[in-house]
Amino acid sequence: MVEVGQQAPDFELPAHDGERVALSQFKGQKWVVISAYPAAFTSG
């Protein structure tokens, strides 16, 4: 787990359009917001 104030490790995930996006692509930006949600909004 990353603590507040620690640098996040680089990782890569698929974007909403299927393209791969790496956190390192945003190096130098002041703010980066990462939003995650389940692919299917189902319970259980």
N, CA, C and O atoms as a DFTB+ gen file, in Angstrom:
176 C
 N C O
     1  1       0.845      -1.167       0.000
     2  2       0.000       0.000       0.000
     3  2       0.895       1.237       0.000
     4  3       1.935       1.263       0.657
     5  1       0.489       2.232      -0.724
     6  2       1.218       3.488      -0.786
     7  2       0.642       4.423       0.262
     8  3      -0.570       4.628       0.321
     9  1       1.497       4.981       1.075
    10  2       1.072       5.917       2.112
    11  2       0.978       7.328       1.539
    12  3       1.582       7.635       0.512
    13  1       0.223       8.165       2.205
    14  2       0.097       9.565       1.798
    15  2       1.485      10.182       1.761
    16  3       2.260      10.044       2.707
    17  1       1.793      10.860       0.669
    18  2       3.079      11.523       0.515
    19  2       4.129      10.676      -0.177
    20  3       5.161      11.197      -0.601
    21  1       3.879       9.359      -0.301
    22  2       4.819       8.492      -0.998
    23  2       4.552       8.539      -2.496
    24  3       3.428       8.779      -2.938
    25  1       5.607       8.305      -3.265
    26  2       5.454       8.243      -4.716
    27  2       4.853       6.885      -5.091
    28  3       5.285       5.846      -4.592
    29  1       3.866       6.909      -5.965
    30  2       3.227       5.665      -6.411
    31  2       4.147       4.934      -7.384
    32  3       4.839       5.578      -8.174
    33  1       4.169       3.617      -7.344
    34  2       4.967       2.872      -8.322
    35  2       4.328       2.982      -9.703
    36  3       3.121       3.195      -9.819
    37  1       5.131       2.840     -10.735
    38  2       4.588       2.896     -12.087
    39  2       3.729       1.654     -12.329
    40  3       4.070       0.558     -11.884
    41  1       2.641       1.830     -13.020
    42  2       1.780       0.708     -13.408
    43  2       1.096       1.064     -14.712
    44  3       1.089       2.222     -15.128
    45  1       0.527       0.070     -15.344
    46  2      -0.141       0.257     -16.638
    47  2      -1.498      -0.422     -16.583
    48  3      -1.629      -1.539     -16.082
    49  1      -2.514       0.271     -17.109
    50  2      -3.885      -0.246     -17.128
    51  2      -4.544       0.102     -18.454
    52  3      -4.095       1.019     -19.141
    53  1      -5.602      -0.614     -18.826
    54  2      -6.340      -0.231     -20.032
    55  2      -7.238       0.977     -19.736
    56  3      -7.881       1.041     -18.689
    57  1      -7.273       1.921     -20.663
    58  2      -8.158       3.087     -20.546
    59  2      -9.546       2.701     -21.052
    60  3      -9.758       1.578     -21.510
    61  1     -10.477       3.630     -20.967
    62  2     -11.854       3.370     -21.394
    63  2     -11.952       2.998     -22.872
    64  3     -12.913       2.346     -23.279
    65  1     -10.977       3.399     -23.672
    66  2     -10.998       3.097     -25.105
    67  2     -10.161       1.871     -25.473
    68  3     -10.002       1.554     -26.652
    69  1      -9.625       1.182     -24.459
    70  2      -8.835      -0.016     -24.699
    71  2      -7.340       0.233     -24.827
    72  3      -6.554      -0.713     -24.771
    73  1      -6.929       1.485     -24.997
    74  2      -5.502       1.811     -25.069
    75  2      -4.858       1.580     -23.706
    76  3      -5.497       1.764     -22.670
    77  1      -3.585       1.175     -23.715
    78  2      -2.848       0.993     -22.468
    79  2      -2.283       2.341     -22.025
    80  3      -1.721       3.080     -22.833
    81  1      -2.434       2.653     -20.752
    82  2      -1.954       3.914     -20.199
    83  2      -1.075       3.603     -18.992
    84  3      -1.473       2.860     -18.095
    85  1       0.122       4.179     -18.983
    86  2       1.042       3.997     -17.856
    87  2       1.064       5.264     -17.013
    88  3       0.994       6.373     -17.541
    89  1       1.159       5.095     -15.723
    90  2       1.249       6.243     -14.830
    91  2       2.439       7.117     -15.205
    92  3       2.360       8.341     -15.095
    93  1       3.527       6.520     -15.642
    94  2       4.735       7.271     -15.990
    95  2       4.511       8.230     -17.161
    96  3       5.293       9.163     -17.341
    97  1       3.465       8.022     -17.956
    98  2       3.155       8.931     -19.050
    99  2       2.794      10.326     -18.547
   100  3       2.870      11.296     -19.301
   101  1       2.407      10.430     -17.293
   102  2       1.961      11.693     -16.723
   103  2       3.011      12.354     -15.840
   104  3       2.715      13.321     -15.138
   105  1       4.243      11.834     -15.873
   106  2       5.312      12.395     -15.056
   107  2       5.486      13.878     -15.386
   108  3       5.529      14.261     -16.555
   109  1       5.583      14.691     -14.361
   110  2       5.736      16.129     -14.534
   111  2       4.424      16.887     -14.414
   112  3       4.422      18.110     -14.273
   113  1       3.304      16.167     -14.470
   114  2       2.003      16.818     -14.290
   115  2       1.821      17.140     -12.812
   116  3       2.306      16.407     -11.951
   117  1       1.135      18.215     -12.523
   118  2       0.926      18.594     -11.129
   119  2      -0.054      17.650     -10.438
   120  3       0.150      17.278      -9.282
   121  1      -1.119      17.263     -11.143
   122  2      -2.147      16.394     -10.566
   123  2      -2.465      15.260     -11.528
   124  3      -2.516      15.459     -12.742
   125  1      -2.677      14.079     -10.985
   126  2      -3.161      12.928     -11.751
   127  2      -4.276      12.299     -10.929
   128  3      -4.078      11.955      -9.764
   129  1      -5.445      12.151     -11.536
   130  2      -6.578      11.531     -10.848
   131  2      -6.824      10.167     -11.480
   132  3      -6.922      10.049     -12.701
   133  1      -6.920       9.152     -10.651
   134  2      -7.176       7.793     -11.123
   135  2      -8.527       7.367     -10.578
   136  3      -8.751       7.380      -9.367
   137  1      -9.423       6.992     -11.472
   138  2     -10.754       6.567     -11.081
   139  2     -10.946       5.117     -11.521
   140  3     -10.725       4.786     -12.686
   141  1     -11.350       4.270     -10.609
   142  2     -11.558       2.856     -10.923
   143  2     -12.978       2.455     -10.542
   144  3     -13.511       2.903      -9.527
   145  1     -13.575       1.617     -11.359
   146  2     -14.921       1.139     -11.094
   147  2     -15.055      -0.261     -11.691
   148  3     -14.317      -0.612     -12.611
   149  1     -15.986      -1.061     -11.178
   150  2     -16.139      -2.415     -11.708
   151  2     -16.678      -2.382     -13.148
   152  3     -17.436      -1.487     -13.522
   153  1     -16.272      -3.368     -13.932
   154  2     -16.719      -3.440     -15.331
   155  2     -18.228      -3.638     -15.427
   156  3     -18.872      -3.129     -16.345
   157  1     -18.780      -4.374     -14.482
   158  2     -20.237      -4.601     -14.466
   159  2     -20.751      -4.161     -13.095
   160  3     -20.225      -4.581     -12.064
   161  1     -21.754      -3.337     -13.093
   162  2     -22.298      -2.856     -11.830
   163  2     -23.298      -3.871     -11.281
   164  3     -24.508      -3.644     -11.293
   165  1     -22.779      -4.966     -10.813
   166  2     -23.602      -6.030     -10.244
   167  2     -23.154      -6.300      -8.821
   168  3     -22.026      -5.967      -8.459
   169  1     -23.992      -6.881      -8.026
   170  2     -23.611      -7.240      -6.665
   171  2     -23.525      -8.746      -6.545
   172  3     -24.132      -9.501      -7.304
   173  1     -22.741      -9.148      -5.557
   174  2     -22.655     -10.563      -5.248
   175  2     -21.571     -11.200      -5.874
   176  3     -21.377     -12.403      -5.699
